[in-house]
Amino acid sequence: MPEISKPGKSVYVKMGVWWDANQGHIHLTAPGVHGFHTTLNNTPGSKRCHDNLFRKLANLLEDEGAPHPSVKGSEDAG
């Protein structure tokens, strides 16, 4: 279940993140949050393209030893 910050301005959720090499997408789920399952990729022109978040999540997966896409270059400042 999501946790709400003391000031009530933020919601914290536990997330599941995994790489599907066949699709070329990173999946995001939030257990306990009904219907929260989405994907993103780094394919220009795709409605699921979010290059910055894709790189950050790919690096997270790599750092944790999970299957991950290859991403080149450093992360954006933004």
Order of alpha helices (4+ residues) and beta strands (2+ residues): beta-beta-beta-beta-beta-alpha
